[in-house]
Amino acid sequence: MASEEELFASVDALLNEEPQLPPPAERARLREAAGITQARLATALKTTTQSVKNWENGRSEPKSPRLDAYQRLLNGWAAKYPARGAALAVTPTAAASSEPAASQVETADAPQALTVPATRLERPVARPAAASRRPAAKKAAASALDPRFPHGPLVVLDGDGSAYGVDGIVLDCPATTVVELVEWTLRESGLGAPKLNRYGKDSDPLIVLTAAATVKLGLPERLEGHEQRRSLRLPENHPVVKQVAKAKWQLTQRGFGPWARIYRKAQGRERQCVQLAILPWDALDERSWPGVAEMEPADIARVLGVYAQRVITPRGSTAVSGLELMTAMRPPTRPERDEETGNWISGYNPGSLGTEPMDPAPPEATPEHPVVVQSGWTGGFLNEEAYQWVRSVDTLSDEECLLPYAVGLDLNTAFLAAAARLVVGLSAPDHFHNVKFNPKIPGSWLVDLSHIELDPRLPSPFTPDGSRPTGPAWYQTHTIAYAQELGCDVQPIEAYLRRETGAYLDPWHDRLKNAYVDTLADLGVTKGLDDRQFLAAMERHKQTDPALAAVLSAIKATVKGGVGKLRERSQGRHYKEGERWPALERPTWRPDIRAAVISKARVNMHRKLNNMAKMTGLYPLAVLSDCVVYPSPGASPLDFLPYAASGKPQPGTFRLGPTPGLAKLEGVQPMLWAVELMEQGLNPARHIKGGDVVLEDGE
């Protein structure tokens, strides 16, 4: 037992600890609730206004004796103005951060957060979700309430003026025009979401329009040229577009389409921007958001709300959102003090891609890229793509053909798993000749790997179609490193390498991994299940909660789409080779990073295939990206996956589980079915889920 002296010493230690202040946002809320300005508070505490601003945005903390006085003041205000757990009316916004976030010191082209004085706010009516045509299903998770955004990140607006938000709230929206809707959103709705990084920007409010709301606001229910989704937009002479311009609002370059962004240029710190998503214009692609567009408004709000909470407030397709999440997690700039003037300026944020677009090395570009066309480059290109490989039927043994089943395994978010701890280049590429290979340097290497002999029952790890290389070719660092891992001698002929490097995608990976695992867990697929329980849970997870199943689909599409956007190609009938296209003006147009992710994912797949062959003697029938098909004596992966005597899965091979990089069952078909497809040159991995078998491009 502890002695009395020890106990008193512990108590004294607690008494001597510095007071714990509430979070920065709460400090600002309490001060504003009391009607006190930052300058007046600074005078009372005998400090500077800048110090108060720093305390309220978390950049610094007060020291004693001001710390004790500040805490006493905050405690008094907290007793007078308690925070409401579920505010039904818009409260005064938290004080704008005085440490200029990176977004606040950039140019007016990026609209900033709108701070509206409390006296200008009217109280929108909030109703419980029971007013919905169909009550929303159970909540996936309660999000922490930001006092600046009491009604969450978004609403789904129906034709009767009901705006369905997250957590079951319903607001009354009186707007009858798009301009009125924008004004209501910014001044009365209490919508938005806090930034994901201290140097980033708050997410703008999202208004999703149902078909009835679309027509009510004067928009056409459908757009002409619907079959060409990418070019959908209202003509500039449409009355709604004219109304927006007349009210001195602006549209982005993509115009008034399925995802319309309406804003005014920044005035100081004020950001005035609203995102619209128009459901009847196919804003929610069925492939990424299965069944969501047909749901009731309250359920749509729930799906998008969970996605916004766990990933990001949607700003376009899942591919666009995936790319936006990269920037949100690693903002390009951060505030810095100018040594000469003492003013805050926008400086480079270490580990980010910066603010300026960067031309790739010629072999990393696409054939139509200006770098290639203007230089006359003929030296070949990186071909780091996902697997599309079918094993030759000539290599099938009689024993394999007599097995009854073909079983498909799918790796969970394989690209996301590859992005973990992935070191990529942050600077422009430098050109080298006769350089020694270094697996720690990201870049592109010209190497001849055609001499490497590999088992014909496995795909080559060096080409997407699994064929053996025929001569020198360009490869990303991970591909060459794997050749070394296999015991091969590599002698690069030349290389384009980057001196500044970093794990740029790590925060992106972490957020999406958590979103994926948490959503699967909500669907009953948790980490604690054994393999049999896992397979059973995966078989029924989509029926457990269709809304959350749609969120899971959107998360997976965000991963693949975000990686794909790193090398967005030119679009449009009128494009001419050698011209720059809009995507090239983004710092995130980085085909080398895309190549690194795909290279690592393909290498990870081959490593598992190779280990499976060594441990079990089993060889795959086909591979398609993250799906592999094996011949099996039974209709379950448990019938052929390797397990130790203890019952635990063997490391290094395919293992079942709910986290990125682990496997799940993709489908089961008769072995005869798979062999017939292979004889026709079709890929069983593409069709293992079932359904009609159709000859597709590239097969």
N, C-alpha and C positions, 0 to 999 in steps of 0.2 A: 504493500500500500504506500501511496505517496504521503510524505510527511506534510505537516501544516506549513512548514517553511517553503517547501516546493510548490504547494498549492498557491500560497500568497505570491510567490515569485511569478507564477504563471498568470495570475490575475493582474499583477502590476504590469506585466508585459502587454496585456490586452489594453489596459488603461493608457499606456504610453504610446500605443499605435496611433498613427495619424488618422483623422476622421475620414470616412469613406463617403465621397460625394456621389450623387446620382449621375446617370449617364449624361453626356454633353447635351443631347437633344432635350432631355428632361429639364436641364438647367435653363435652356432657352425658353422652353414652354412655361416654366414657372415665372420667369421674369416678365414675359409678355402677358401672362395671365394677370400679373400684378400691375400691368400698365407702366412698367419702368423701362426706360431706354438704357442701352448699353453705356452711354456716356454718363447718365445719372448714377448708375451702379458703380462705374469706375470712380466717380468722385467720392461716393460714400465709402469705398474701400481703399481710397488713397492710392489708386493705381491708374493705368492708362486704359483707354477704350480698347486699344489693340489687345491688351492682356485679357480683358473680358471676352472679346471675340475669340481669342485662342482657347479660353476655357470652355466656351460653348460649342466649339467644333472639334474638341479633343486633341488639339495640337500641343497644348501644355496644361499644367495643373498648378493651382496656387500653392504657395508655401506659407507656413505659419509666420506671423500671426493671422495673415489674411485668410488662410485655409479655415481656421476655426470660425472666424467671423462670417465667411461665405457660407459655411455649412449651417450655421445658426440661422442665417437669413433664408436659405433654401428650405430648411425644416419648417420655418414659420410659414413660408408660402405654400409648402406642400400640405400643411394642415388646412389652410384657407382654400386652396385650389387643387383638390385631389384629382388625379387623372381618372378619366372615365374609361372603363374597360372596353365598352362598345359604344363609341360616340355615334349619335344619330344625326348630329348636325355638324357642319364644318366649324372647327375651332380655329382660332387665329394660328397662322402658320408659324412654325418655329423660326427664330431669327435666322436670317441668311448668314451663312458661314463667313466669318471675316477673314480667316485664312483663305486666300483665294484658291479654290480648287482649280485643278488644271483647266477645267472647262470655263472658269470665270476669267481667265487671263488670255483666252484665245480670242480670235477675231469675231466680229458680229455675225459671221456666216453660220456659227453654231448657236442657235437660240439658247438662252439660259433660263434658269428657274424663275418663275413668276411669283413674287411675294405680294400678296394682296392684303392691305390693311384690314383689320377686323371690322371696321366700320362699313366697309364696302360689301361685306359678305351677307348674303341672305341665307336663311336656313332652308335647305331642300328637305322635302318630306321623305323620310325613310320608313319603309314598311317591312314587316317580316316576310320571309320567303313564302309564307302560306298564300300570298296574293298571286303567286305564279300560277300559270295554267297547270303546271305539274310541279309539286314540291321537289326541290333539289335533293339528290341522294345525300348520304352521310358525308360529312366533311372529311377530307383526307388528312388535313393537319391544320391547326390554328396558327396563323402567322402572327408574328409580333406586330403590334399596332404602332405605326409611326404617327405621331401627333399631327404631322403636316398632311398626312394622307389617310384620314380616318376611314375612308370608304374603299381602300384598297387600290389596286393598279388599274382596274378596268370595269366596264359594265357592258352588258348586252342590251341594246335599246330596241324595244318592240314598237309596233305601230300605235299603241295606245298611250305612249309616253312613259311606260314603265321601263326603268333602267335596272336590270338585274345585275347585282354585283357579287363579290365573293362573300363567303360566310353567310349567305342567305339574305342579305339586305336587298331591298328594292327602293330605288329613288324615283321621285316624280320629275321627269324632264319636260319642261314646257316648250322646248324648241320646236319650231315648225320649218326652219330653214337650216342649212348647213352652217351659215354664219352664226345664227343664234345658238346652235349646238356647240360650236367652238367656244363662244363666249360663256355659255353656261358651264362647260367643262372646266374652263380655267378659273372661273370666278366663284362658282357655287358648288361644284360637285364633290370636292374633297378627294379627287382621284390622283393617283401617281404612285411611284415606288421609289424608295431610297436607293442611292448609288451602291454598287457592289464593291467598289474600291474607294478608298478615301480620296483618291485623286481623280475619280471619275465623275459622271454626271447622273443625276436622278433620272429615272425612266419617265418618259412623258406618258400622260394618261392615254389609254386605249379605249375607243368607243367602237363596239362591234354592232353593225346594223343588220337587223333581220330584213327579210324581203318587204314586210309591211312598213318598217321604218324607212327603208330605202325609198319607197314610193312616196311616203308622206313628206320627205324632205326634198322632193322634186327631182329625184334621180331616177333614171330608167331602171326597171327591174332587171333587165339584161342588157349587156353591151353587144354591139355589132362586132362581128369578127371573133365570136366567142371561142372558135376552135383554135385561134392563135393567142393563147393565154398571155404570153409574155408581152404582147403589144397592146393589151387591153388598156384603154384610157378614154375619158371623155374628150371630145374635140374642144379646142380652145374657145369656140364660139358658143358652147353650151351655156344656157342661162345660169346654171349653178357655178360654173367656172367664172363667169363674168361677175356674179354676186361676190364670190370670194375675192376677186381682184379689186372690185369696187370698195370693199370694206378694208382694203389695204392688207389683206392676208396674202401669203404666197404659198405656192406648191413647189415641191421638189422637182427635179428634172424628170422623174418618171411620171409626173402629171397626176391627174385624178383617175386612178385605177383602183383595182381591188384593195390595195393597201395605200391609201392616200395620206400624205403628211402635210398638214396645214400649219404654217408658222408665220411669225413676224421676226425680223432680225433683232438680235439681242440689243437691249438698251441697258448698258452697265451689266448688272448681275441678273437682270430679269430674263427668264427663258419663257417664251410663249409658244408652245408647240403641242399639237394634238394629233394622234394617230387614229385613222379610221380603218376599219376592216369591214368590207362589204360582203356579207355572206352569199347573196344571190349572184355575185360576180366571181364566185369560187375563190374567195380569199383563203379559205381553209381547204387545202388540197386533200382529197379523199385518201390519197396514198399515205400522207403523213398524219392526217387527223381522221381516221376511219370512223364514219358514222356521226361525227360531231355536228356537221352542218344541219343534219336532220333532227337534232335533239331540241328539246324545249329550251327557251332562253336561259332559264335558271340553271339548267344542266350545262349548257355551253359556257356560262360564266364560271361554273365550278371547274370544268376541264381547263379552261384557259387560266383561271386563277391559280390552280395548283401548279401549272406549268410556269406561270409568272413567278410564283413564290420559290420554286425549286430551280428554275433555269433562268429565265429573263422574261420581261414583258414582251410578247411577240411584236416584231416590227416589220414583218413580212413573212415570206415563206420560212419553213424551218431551217433551210439553208442560210437565208439572210440572218435569222436569229442566231444560228450557230456562229456565224462570222462576227456578228455584233457582240456576242458573248465574249469572244476572244479579246476584243478591244475594251469591253467593260471590265474584264478581270485584270487586264494589263493596259491601263490607259497610257497613251503615248507621251504625255507630259505631266509635270508636277510643278507646283509653285516654287520659285527660288527668289532669294533676295539679290537684287542687283547691287553689287559691291560699290558702284559709283554713286548711284542715286538713292539706294536704300529702299526702292520700290519693289513690289512683287512683280516678277516676270515669269513667263512660261518657259520652263526648262525641260530637258530630256529626262524621262523617267527610266532609270536603268532597268534592263531586262525586257523592255518593250520594243516594238518595231519602229518607234518614232512617228513623225508626222508626214514625212516625205515619201513618195513612192520610190521604189528602187528597181532598176532594171536588172533582170536576171542575167546569168551567164548564157551565151548562145545555146549550149546544149540543154539548158534547163528551160528554155523558152519554147513557144509553139511555132510552127513553121511560118505563120502569118505575122508574128511579132516584129515590130520595127527593128529590134536589135538584130534579128536574123535577116530580114529583107535588106536592110541598109548595108549590112556588112558582107552580104553574099555568102553567109555561112553555109558550108556543105559538109560539116564534120559530124553530122548525126546528132541524135537527141536522146535524152534519158527516156527509158521505157519502163519506168517503175510503176506498174499497174498491178491490180489484184489478180489473183489466179483465175484463169478460165482454162482448165486442163481436163482432158479425158484420157484415161489410160488406154493404150492399144489393146484390143481384144486378143492379139497374138500373145500377149504376156500373161493372159489368164490361165491358171492351172485348172485341171479337172476338178481338184478338190474345191477350189473357189467356186466354180460354176455349179457344183452340186449343193452348195450351201443354200438354204431356203430363202434367206432374206437379204435385202440391201437396206442398211440403216444409215440415215443421214444425221450427222452432228453439226450443230451450228455454234460458233463461238460468239458469246455475248459481246456486242459492241467491240469487235476486234480492233477497229481503228482507234477507239478510245483507249483500249489497253495499250496499244502501241505508242500513244501520245504520252504515257506516264514516264516521267524522268527523261524525256527525249531532248537531247541537246541539239539545237538548231542554230544556224547562222543569224546574226543580228546586223552584220555589216555587209557592204557590197563585196562581191566575189573578186578575188585576185587570181591571176592566171599563172600557172607553174608548169614547167617541163621537167621530165625525168625526176619527179619528186618521189620520195619514199613514202609509202602508205602509212598513215597514222589513223587508227580507228577512233581516236578522240576528236578528230577535226571534221566537222560537217562540211560536205561539199559534193562535187561531182568528179568522178575519176574515169579516165579512159584506160581500160584494162582489157587484155585478152584472156578470157576464161574458157575458151573453146577446147582447151586441152584437158579439162577436168572430166574424169570418168565417174559417172554416177549410175546407180541402179535404174534401169529403164522402167521399173515398176513404180518409181516415184517421179514426180515432176522435178525438173531442174529448178533450183531455188533462184536462178539468175534471170529467168524470163517469165512473163505473165502466162504464156501458153504452155509453159513447162518443157519446151523444147531446148535442146542443147545449143548454146551460143555457137555461131559459125565464124567468129572473128572478134577483133577489138570492138568494144562497145562502151557506152557511158553508163556508169552505175553510181548509185548513191552510196554514201559511206557504209551504211549498215549491210548492204549486199556484199561489198568487198570484205568487210569484217567477218561475215559468215563464211565466205570462201576460205579465209584464214583459219576460222574455227574448224573447218572440215579438213584442215591439214594441207591446204593448197598454197603454193608460193605465188604471190601476186606482185607484179612489176608494173606500176602505173606508167603510162606513156606521157600523159599530161593530166592536169587537174585544175579545176576552179574551186578554190577554197575560201573560207571566211575566217578572218582573224578574231572577230568578236563573236562570242557564242553565249548561249544561255538556254535554260529550260523554259522557253516562252509559253508553252502550252500547259505547264503544270497546273496553274489555277483553274484554267478551262477544264482540264481533265478532272480535277478534284470536284468541281461543282457538278459536272455532268455525271460523274461516277456516283456521287451521293444521291443525285436526283434519280438515277436509274435504280440503285439498290433500295432506296426508301420507297419508291413507287412499287417495285416488285414486292417488298415486304408488306405494303398495304394490301396487296393482292394475295397475300398468304404464302408468298415464296420467300422464306427467311433463310438466314445463314445457318441456323441451327439444325436444319433438316438433314437426315441422311440421304443417300442417293435415291433410294426407292421413294421416300417421302417427297424429295425434290421433283422427281419425274411426275408423281401423282399431282403435286401442287401446280406444276407447269401445265399439265393437261387441262386443268379447270380454271386457271387464273383469269382468262379472258371473260369467263362467265361470272366470276365473282363480283366484278364491278366494271361494266363496259366503259364508264366514264374514265376511270383510272387506267383501264387498258388502252384507251385512246391517248392518254397522257404518256404512257410508256412508249407507244408507237411514235409519238412526236419527239420524245427524247432521243430515240434511236435515229430518227430521221435528221435530227439536229446535229448529231455526231457526223453522219455520213455527208450531209449537205454542207456543213461547215468546212470539212476537209476539202470537199469538191470545190467550194467557192474560192479556195486559195489559188486556183488556176482557172478562173472563169474565162471561157472562150469568147471570142467576138460573136456578135449576133446581128441579124438583120440581112435582108437581101442586098442592100446597097453597100455593104462593107467591102473595101478593097484591101488586099494584102499590103502590109506595111503601114497602114494607118493605125493610130492609137485608138483604142476603144475605152469606154468609161471605166471599166473595171481596173484598167492599168493605172488609174490615178489614185488608187487606194494603197496605203502602206501594207495592207494585208493581201495584196496580189503577190503571193509568194509561192510559185510553183515548186521551188526547192524544198519548202517545208512540207508541202503536200507529198512530194516524192519521198521525203524522209519518213513520214507516217506510214505510207503504203509499203515502202521497202521493209520497214521494221515489222509490219503486220504480216507480210508475205514470208519473211524469214522466220518469224515466230511460228507460223503455220508449218513450214517445212521442218523445223526443228522437232515439232511434235510428231509429224509424219515419220521422220527418221527414227525417233526414239520408239515409236509404236512398232516399227518394223524390227528393231533390235530386240525389244522386250517380248513381242508376241508372234513375230513372223507374219503379221497381217499387213497387207498393202491396200491402199485406197483404190477405189474405182474411178473417182472423179473428185475434183475440187472446183468450187465456184466461190471466189472471194473468201468469205468466212465459213463456208459450208463444205463438209467433206462427207463422202459416202463410202462406207465399208461393207464388204460381204460379212454376213453374220449367221451363226447357227440358230439365233433366236431373234425375236422381234423387239428386243430391248438393247440399249447400249450396255446394260449390265452383263449381257451375254458375251461380249468380246473385249470390253475395256479391262486393262490389267489392274489387279489389286494385290497387295502384299498379303502375307499369311495372316497378318493382324486384321485384315479386312479394310485397311486404308488404301486409297487410290495411290498408284505409283506416281511419284513426281516426274515431271518432264514430259508426260504424255497428255492425252485429253482427259480432263477431269470434269465431272459434273458439278454445277454450282451456279449461284445467282449473281456472281460478281463479274465485271468485265474481264474477258480473257478465258473464263471457264466456259464449259460447253453445256448445251441443252439438246434435247431431241428435236430434230427438224422434221423427220418423217420416216415412214417405213413402207417399203414396197417389195414385191417378190423379186428375187434375184434374176429370174428370167426376164422380167420387165426391164431391169437395168441393163442386162447384156444386149437386149434388142435395141435399146436406145444407143448404146455405145457402138453397135454395128452400123447404125445410121449416122454416126457422127454427132449425135446429140449428147448433151451433158446431163446425166442423171441427177446431179446436184441441183440443177435448175428446177427440176420437176418432182423431186422426192416428196414434197409436201402433198402432192396429189393434184387432181384436176386434169384438164386437157393438155396434151403434149403438142406444142406448136413449134415449128421450126422458126428460130429467131435469128436476127442478124448476128453474124459473128460466129455462128455454130456450123 
